[in-house]
Amino acid sequence: IGKVERGNVEPFNLEERTKAAGEQIKELFRLNQKYETKYGHLSTAIAHARRHGLDDVEFQRLELVNRRANAAKHEGLGLDGGRWDDLRDEGSSEGIVVKDAVDAETL
């Protein structure tokens, strides 16, 4: 993807980015309902759930949902072309494979 044309009003992949953020919101809502909490960030809700018995598989799934959404909201939104590596590999059997380890500070 080349340089973004001036005058564009939205990134080319806004729908995909919005879907990732929507998944983050749904999971935050679900965890807040399940644990009767009112966290504002999925990472905090995940940490709470982890302390209250969340299993490893679900923990990893939720972490990926959170990382994808944060990347969608913060990466590739400048004049450098709007590229966003969405952390998914469409060819995988589960549809989701983490390509790069990213710590929460960089997101």
C-alpha positions, -999 to 999 in steps of 0.1 A, spaced: 0 0 0 14 33 -10 10 68 4 -25 78 14 -42 103 -9 -50 136 9 -87 140 12 -95 104 21 -121 105 49 -116 70 62 -90 42 61 -95 17 33 -101 -11 59 -124 7 83 -150 -21 82 -125 -47 93 -111 -23 120 -146 -16 133 -153 -53 135 -122 -59 156 -131 -31 179 -167 -44 181 -154 -79 192 -134 -62 219 -165 -43 232 -186 -75 231 -160 -94 251 -157 -66 277 -194 -65 281 -196 -103 284 -169 -104 311 -184 -75 330 -218 -93 330 -203 -126 340 -182 -113 369 -206 -85 379 -179 -58 373 -177 -25 355 -143 -25 339 -136 0 311 -108 -19 294 -108 -55 282 -73 -61 295 -84 -53 331 -115 -75 327 -93 -103 314 -69 -100 344 -99 -101 368 -113 -132 350 -79 -148 351 -78 -144 389 -112 -160 391 -105 -192 371 -104 -182 334 -87 -211 316 -56 -208 295 -73 -213 261 -100 -186 268 -73 -163 282 -53 -166 251 -83 -161 229 -93 -129 248 -58 -116 247 -58 -119 209 -92 -102 206 -78 -73 227 -45 -71 208 -63 -71 174 -87 -44 185 -60 -22 199 -39 -26 167 -70 -18 146 -76 14 166 -40 26 167 -18 12 139 -15 24 103 -37 55 106 -11 80 94 0 92 60 21 60 55 -6 41 37 -30 29 64 -15 -5 67 -27 -27 95 -14 -62 101 -45 -76 118 -27 -105 135 -48 -131 116 -38 -158 92 -69 -167 72 -54 -200 62 -52 -214 97 -76 -240 109 -89 -217 137 -87 -185 116 -65 -168 142 -28 -171 146 -6 -145 163 21 -133 139 41 -112 163 43 -111 200 33 -76 210 34 -64 246 6 -41 259 29 -11 262 34 -10 225 -3 -11 217 
